């Protein structure tokens, strides 16, 4: 086994608090709900846990409140083997959290309503920019948009100045400053975020993806400094444009599905997927998606290797592959 890559994640902690109900309360109404679940997360913390489980040496930097949610989220990271020595605390703000109401539908589906309280995530200041002297130690820096944009820009510039690759998952969708875009090595939006940033709609129908539209979006973003673009496209998988080459990886459903009653777990799983953690592993291989929600459902490196060995390479992806590319899975795979 080779040297483990050192990855720095600077991002958010959010404790998801999920209520499942058959009826959404009207104004002034109190009802008895079906279930309540909590799931430690946040886009940053989820990314850190996933990459640690894939075998990387991960350091997580973010801000928590002095509360039980913060303790649990830090503990989740530590249990995954993540270095938490760079985590900060705010003396006034609570740890970030969300309140998610899942309304079960008669047809078996769910409708959701979500309130997110950023809390301590948005209290990181430039004075907390404690990474300038350490950032050259890392092989990759990973960012998202659940912390102040100013902090993302500062950290990306630190890394860029030291020649460290920077990956940004631009979610939740927001305009990106030119100085941030100029420091990015990898940009990993979904199709909607890619359209917001480039002005180009990604064409796809079923598992077919319009290569020309992906290349057009990559060209637009390349004009702003982005070197490599990886777009996740729902059930169509993911597409990477890297050094002028195009790679498509199809989406593969989990081998085993959760119980039909586990709607809150499936919802959390979708949020984890949306957070950019279980994006497809490229090199023409299908994506790995685990059936359980929250950090416990994130696959280990052994899970990923077993899944890919069992499934092999899909013919469609093999036809469309031009070359291997880097993403969380491929980056780690290339270094382990």
N, C-alpha and C positions, 0 to 999 in steps of 0.2 A: 504494500500500500504506500502510495506516495505521500508527500507532505500535504497536510490538510490546508486548504485555502483559508486565509484569515479574512473574514467579512465583517464589516461594520454596518450595522443598521441604526439609523437615526430616525426615530419616528414615534408613533403613538401607542398608548395603552388605552383600551376601552373595555370596560366590563359590560358585556351584553346581559341584560336582564329581560327575560322572555316570558310573556304571559300568553297562554293559549286559551282561547275562549270560543264558544259557539255563537255568541252574540256580542257585537261591539256596543258598549253602552252609549245611550243617547245622552244629551246634555242633562245633567242633574240626576242621572240614573246610576244606581249601584247594582251590580250583578255578581254572581258567583262564577269565577273562572274555572277552567278545567285543570291547568297545570302551570307550574312556575319553574323555570330553569335559569341558571346563570352559566355564562361561558366566558372565561378570560380571553381577551383578544385585543382588537385594534390592529390596523393594517401593519404597523411596524412590528409589534410583538408577534403577530402571526407569521410574518415573513422570517423573523429571527428564529422562531421555533422550527419552522419548516426547514430552513437551511441547516440548522443544527442537526435535525433528524436525518438529513441527507449526508451528513458527515463533515460539515464545515466547522471551523473554529470561529464562533460567532460572538461578537460583542454588541450588546444592545444599549443604546443611549436614548433616553427619553425622560419624561418628568411625571412623577406620581404625587398624590396627596398622602398625608399621614393618616391613612384609614385602612379598614379591613380589605376593601377592594384592591387597594394598592399593594398590600401585603400578599394577597393571593396571586395577583398578576406577576409580581416579582418572583414568587415561589415557583410559578409555572415555568418561567424562564430558567430559573436555576435548576429545576428538575430535568430540563432538556439539555443541560450542560452549557448554558449560555453564560458568558462573563457579564455580570450585572454591576460591575464596579463603577461604571459610568452613569448609572441611573441617578437622577437628581430628584429632589423633593421640594414641593412648594408648601410654605407654612400656612397659606391661607386657602388655596383652592383645593377642592376635592379631586380625587382621581377621575379621569374620564369615564363616562358610562353612557349606556343607551337604554332606553325603555322601548321594547318591541312588543307590539300587540299583534298576535296571530289570530285571525278569525277563521275558524274552520268552516268550509263551505259544504253544502249538501252533496256536491259532486266529488268530494274528497280533496279538493284543492284548498288553498288558503289565500286570504288577503291579509296584507300586513300594513301596519302603521308604525313609523319609527321616529323616536325623538332621541337625538344625540346631544349629550352635554359634554363638550370638549374638556372642560375643567382644566386640570394642570397641564394638559398637552399644549395649550395655547399660551402658557405663561413662560415658556422658554424664551430667553432674551439673548441678544448678542453678548452680553456679559457672561452668559453661561457657555459661550463658545470655547469649550475646554479641550477641543480636539486638534487644534492647529499643530501642536508639537508632536502629536501621536499619529496623525492620519497617514503618514508615509509607511507605517507598519502594516497596513492592510492591503489586500489584493483586490478588494472591491468595496465600494460604498453604495448602500442601497437606501433610497429615500422614497417617501410618499407625500401626500398633501394633507395629512391630518395634524400637522404642526405648522407654525407660522411660515409663510413663504420666505420671509427674510432669513430664517434659520436654514431652510433648505438651500437657499442661494449661497449663504456664507459657507456652509459645509461643502457644497459642490465645488466652490472656488478653491477652498483649501485642498481638496482632493485633486482637482484639475491641475493646480500649480505644482503638485508633487508627482504628477503623472499616474495617479491612481484612477482606474476606471470608475465611472459613476453610473448607476442605474436608477432611473426614476419611474415609479408607477404613478401616473398623474391622476390619482383618484383621492377624493372626489374631484370631478372635473372642474378645472378653473383655468383662466388665462395664465400663461407662464411668462415670467420676465425674460427678456432676451439674454440677460447676463446669466440666467440659470440654464437656458437652452444651450448656450455656447459651451457650457461645462459638462454636458452629458455625453456619455459614451453610448448608453442604451436608454431608449425610451420605450416603455411597455404599456401603452394604453389599450383599452378595449376599443371596439369599432366605433362606439359613440364618442369616446374621448379623442380618438384619432381624427374624427370628423371635426370636432370642436377646435382642435389645435391646428389642423391643416386646411380645413375647408373642403376636404375631399371625402365623399361618401364611399365607404368600402362596400363594393358589390359582392353579394353572395346569395346563393339559393341552396338550401340544404347543406350538403357537405362540399359543394362547389364554391370556390372563392375566386373572384376576379383578380387575377394577378396584376393587371394593368392599374387598377385602382389602388392596390396596396403600394405598388411602385410609385404612383403619382403622389400618394400621401407621404411616402418616404422622401421623395424628391423635395417636396415643399418644406418638410421639417429639416432636411439636410441643408437647405439654404440658410437655416437658422443655427446650424452648428451641430445638429444631432447626427451622430455617426451611424448608428444602427437602430432600426425600428422593428419591434416585435409587437404585433397586434393580436389580441385574443378576440375570437369571432364566435363566441357562444358554441353552439353545437357543430359549427364548421371547423373548430379547432383553433389553430394559431398559425400566423404567417410571419416569417422573419425576412427582412431585407438587410443584408450585410455585405458591404463591399461590392455592391452591384448584383449580388446573387440572391435568389429567391428560394426559400424553403417553406414547405407547407406540412404541418403535422395535424392529423385528424384527431378529433375528440373521441375518447372511448369511455363508455359508461362503466360504473363500478361492476365488479364481478358479482357482488352480492349487495342487495338493496336493504336499507333499513326497514324496520317494521312499519306498516302503514300508519300506525298510531304515532310514530316518531316524527311528527310534523315540525316540532321545534328543532329537533336535531337536523332535519333536512334543511330547514331555513338557515340555521347557523352554518351548515356546510356550504350553502350557496354564498353566504357572506364571506366565508373563508376563501372560496374560489374567486369571488369578486375582488377580494383583497390582493390577489396576485400571487398566491402561494402555490396553488396546485396547477399552475399554467402548464401547458404541454411541454414535455421534454422533446426537443427537436432532434435533428439528424434523421428525419424521416420516420420517427417512431411515434406511435400513438400516445395520447396523454394518459396519465395515471390519475384516477380520482377515487378517493376512499369513501366508504359509505357513511362514516360517522361524522357528526358535527363537532366544531370546536377543536382545540389543540390535540385532544386525544385521537381525533380522526385523521391527523396529518400523517402521511406515509413516511416510513423510515427509508434509508438507502436500500436496505434489504428488500423491503416491499417493492420499491421501484425496480430494482434489478430483477426480482422474481416475476413481476408483472410483465416487464418487457421481454424477458427470456421466454415466457409462456406464450406471449402473443406474437412475437416476431414483428417484422416491419410490414406495414400495410402496403398493398400494391399501389394504391393511389399516391401515397406519400413517396414511395420509391420512384414512381414515374416522375413526380414533380421535384424531387430533390436535386439541388445543384451542388450543395456543399454542406458540411456541418456548420452549426452556429452555436453561439453561446446564449444561454439563459440560465436560470438558477440550476436546473438539473444538469444541463450539459456543461456548465462551468464547473460544477462540482465533480461531475463524472470525469471530466478531463484532467482533474487534479488529484483524484483519489486512486 
